[in-house]
Amino acid sequence: MGQHDVSASREEILAKGGIDAKDFDRAADMAMKLFAAGQKICAERGLILVDTKYEMGKTPAGEIIVIDEIHTPDSSRFWMAATYDERFNGGLDPEPLDKDFVRRFYTALGYRGEGEPAPLPPEVRIGAAKRYMEAFERITGEAFEPDTDPPLPRIAKNLGLPAQKDIS
């Protein structure tokens, strides 16, 4: 809880317990299929899906399921396909479309996650929001339409739960 994601091999994960080899292999197969589908969709829309993470769980019936969002700037890194070759051949980093926009701002300030971060300036927040909207539009092929309804009732509605009082 509250720790950074850690890369681990199949063997390391199985050695920790909590998942058996059969379930691990089912989850890994699902992840590979999701990633291939994500790469295909992104490629059709001018993006390279570089890497991602999937969070999975197991239902009481034993089904392996995805339990969080996928292929968003929060869970994935995207590069712009149109500029990739030129930038690579020029020795430049690929043109990104991901949440690292905010991370790069803090890194430039020397912040490494220890202590209180500097306030996030409006132009960085707006820049991050624009990237999220662009990612949405590119990946889905649909125009971004913000939902300005209060968050808790909106979440309850989307989950099919009884209406919740908004406390935000």
RODO-2510 file (C-alpha; in nm, 4 decimals, decimal comma):
residues 168
     n   res          X          Y          Z
     1     m     0,0000     0,0000     0,0000
     2     g     0,1297     0,3410    -0,0959
     3     q     0,4461     0,2056    -0,2521
     4     h     0,5682     0,2451    -0,6074
     5     d     0,5074    -0,0280    -0,8626
     6     v     0,7873    -0,2814    -0,8708
     7     s     0,8926    -0,4903    -1,1681
     8     a     0,9216    -0,8577    -1,0809
     9     s     0,9699    -1,1785    -1,2745
    10     r     0,7138    -1,4584    -1,2847
    11     e     0,9327    -1,6609    -1,0496
    12     e     0,9636    -1,3750    -0,7990
    13     i     0,5876    -1,3199    -0,7976
    14     l     0,5092    -1,6885    -0,7545
    15     a     0,7673    -1,7180    -0,4749
    16     k     0,5869    -1,4438    -0,2779
    17     g     0,2656    -1,6456    -0,2790
    18     g    -0,0755    -1,4943    -0,3199
    19     i    -0,1147    -1,6300    -0,6728
    20     d    -0,0544    -1,9730    -0,8180
    21     a     0,1124    -2,0487    -1,1511
    22     k    -0,2159    -2,1280    -1,3281
    23     d    -0,3771    -1,7959    -1,2316
    24     f    -0,0572    -1,6054    -1,3052
    25     d    -0,0416    -1,7567    -1,6532
    26     r    -0,4092    -1,6783    -1,7177
    27     a    -0,3531    -1,3163    -1,6085
    28     a    -0,0354    -1,2913    -1,8196
    29     d    -0,2180    -1,4271    -2,1254
    30     m    -0,4991    -1,1758    -2,0708
    31     a    -0,2464    -0,8934    -2,0332
    32     m    -0,0684    -0,9867    -2,3557
    33     k    -0,3980    -0,9934    -2,5469
    34     l    -0,5063    -0,6589    -2,4009
    35     f    -0,1699    -0,5040    -2,4871
    36     a    -0,1810    -0,6323    -2,8465
    37     a    -0,5333    -0,4943    -2,8888
    38     g    -0,4287    -0,1629    -2,7345
    39     q    -0,1267    -0,1368    -2,9650
    40     k    -0,3457    -0,2020    -3,2679
    41     i    -0,6056     0,0592    -3,1719
    42     c    -0,3380     0,3152    -3,0848
    43     a    -0,1492     0,2527    -3,4101
    44     e    -0,4694     0,3171    -3,6059
    45     r    -0,4918     0,6529    -3,4286
    46     g    -0,1330     0,7696    -3,4658
    47     l    -0,0006     0,6573    -3,1278
    48     i     0,2527     0,4031    -3,0122
    49     l     0,1448     0,2225    -2,6942
    50     v     0,4884     0,1877    -2,5351
    51     d     0,4107     0,0130    -2,2091
    52     t     0,1375    -0,0170    -1,9531
    53     k     0,0262    -0,1868    -1,6375
    54     y    -0,2869    -0,3867    -1,5736
    55     e    -0,4380    -0,4382    -1,2312
    56     m    -0,6189    -0,7681    -1,2046
    57     g    -0,8117    -0,9582    -0,9453
    58     k    -0,9983    -1,2813    -0,9048
    59     t    -1,3720    -1,3137    -0,8554
    60     p    -1,5155    -1,5541    -0,5972
    61     a    -1,5969    -1,7801    -0,8941
    62     g    -1,2266    -1,7913    -0,9869
    63     e    -1,2430    -1,5669    -1,2934
    64     i    -0,9421    -1,3403    -1,3546
    65     i    -1,0665    -0,9873    -1,4261
    66     v    -0,9246    -0,6411    -1,4907
    67     i    -1,0044    -0,4254    -1,1868
    68     d    -0,8894    -0,0806    -1,2967
    69     e    -0,8725     0,1427    -1,6018
    70     i    -0,6514     0,0443    -1,8937
    71     h    -0,4691     0,2277    -2,1715
    72     t    -0,5010     0,5739    -2,0201
    73     p    -0,2256     0,8262    -1,9477
    74     d    -0,2364     0,7055    -1,5849
    75     s    -0,1502     0,3459    -1,6647
    76     s     0,0307     0,3701    -1,9980
    77     r     0,2951     0,5594    -2,1879
    78     f     0,2185     0,6737    -2,5426
    79     w     0,4438     0,8206    -2,8080
    80     m     0,3330     1,0106    -3,1182
    81     a     0,3863     0,7828    -3,4171
    82     a     0,4125     1,0693    -3,6699
    83     t     0,7271     1,2126    -3,5113
    84     y     0,8856     0,8955    -3,3724
    85     d     1,1267     0,8098    -3,6570
    86     e     1,2453     1,1664    -3,7066
    87     r     1,3056     1,2190    -3,3351
    88     f     1,4719     0,8793    -3,2914
    89     n     1,7027     0,9381    -3,5879
    90     g     1,7845     1,2840    -3,4493
    91     g     1,8788     1,1412    -3,1112
    92     l     1,5777     1,3012    -2,9413
    93     d     1,3320     1,1489    -2,6987
    94     p     1,0013     1,0431    -2,8543
    95     e     0,7159     1,2918    -2,8343
    96     p     0,5098     1,1700    -2,5364
    97     l     0,1407     1,1798    -2,4577
    98     d     0,1152     1,0671    -2,0944
    99     k     0,1043     1,1730    -1,7295
   100     d     0,4818     1,2101    -1,7190
   101     f     0,4199     1,5721    -1,8235
   102     v     0,3627     1,6507    -1,4553
   103     r     0,6482     1,4247    -1,3429
   104     r     0,8874     1,6035    -1,5799
   105     f     0,7850     1,9378    -1,4271
   106     y     0,8693     1,8180    -1,0763
   107     t     1,1899     1,6460    -1,1883
   108     a     1,3072     1,9739    -1,3437
   109     l     1,2592     2,1327    -0,9999
   110     g     1,4696     1,8585    -0,8409
   111     y     1,1722     1,7021    -0,6613
   112     r     1,2053     1,3243    -0,6297
   113     g     0,8987     1,2403    -0,4227
   114     e     1,0417     1,3208    -0,0822
   115     g     0,8731     1,5857     0,1313
   116     e     0,6101     1,8333     0,0260
   117     p     0,6018     1,9036    -0,3493
   118     a     0,5910     2,2561    -0,4863
   119     p     0,2437     2,3754    -0,5843
   120     l     0,1478     2,2713    -0,9353
   121     p     0,1142     2,5874    -1,1464
   122     p    -0,2076     2,6345    -1,3453
   123     e    -0,0235     2,6062    -1,6783
   124     v     0,1075     2,2605    -1,5818
   125     r    -0,2357     2,1450    -1,4609
   126     i    -0,3946     2,2764    -1,7804
   127     g    -0,1219     2,1156    -1,9926
   128     a    -0,1816     1,7816    -1,8214
   129     a    -0,5587     1,8116    -1,8704
   130     k    -0,5105     1,8898    -2,2404
   131     r    -0,2928     1,5803    -2,2801
   132     y    -0,5550     1,3629    -2,1105
   133     m    -0,8253     1,5032    -2,3381
   134     e    -0,6096     1,4493    -2,6463
   135     a    -0,5320     1,0936    -2,5377
   136     f    -0,9040     1,0274    -2,4874
   137     e    -0,9922     1,1624    -2,8302
   138     r    -0,7108     0,9805    -3,0093
   139     i    -0,7692     0,6450    -2,8402
   140     t    -1,1494     0,6432    -2,8553
   141     g    -1,1907     0,8342    -3,1805
   142     e    -1,4590     1,0430    -3,0062
   143     a    -1,4714     1,4084    -2,9037
   144     f    -1,4080     1,4694    -2,5346
   145     e    -1,7221     1,5883    -2,3567
   146     p    -1,6603     1,6774    -1,9916
   147     d    -1,9070     1,5459    -1,7376
   148     t    -1,9627     1,8237    -1,4872
   149     d    -2,2052     1,6335    -1,2651
   150     p    -2,0874     1,5996    -0,9027
   151     p    -1,8413     1,3073    -0,8705
   152     l    -2,0030     1,0799    -0,6101
   153     p    -2,3507     1,0649    -0,7691
   154     r    -2,1878     1,0200    -1,1115
   155     i    -1,9740     0,7283    -0,9859
   156     a    -2,2747     0,5673    -0,8170
   157     k    -2,4791     0,6039    -1,1381
   158     n    -2,1999     0,4569    -1,3518
   159     l    -2,1667     0,1611    -1,1129
   160     g    -2,5427     0,1081    -1,1006
   161     l    -2,5551     0,1878    -0,7274
   162     p    -2,8199     0,3840    -0,5397
   163     a    -2,7764     0,7600    -0,5617
   164     q    -2,5138     0,8991    -0,3256
   165     k    -2,5091     1,2383    -0,1615
   166     d    -2,2195     1,4432    -0,2985
   167     i    -1,9748     1,5477    -0,0271
   168     s    -1,7062     1,6887    -0,2562
***
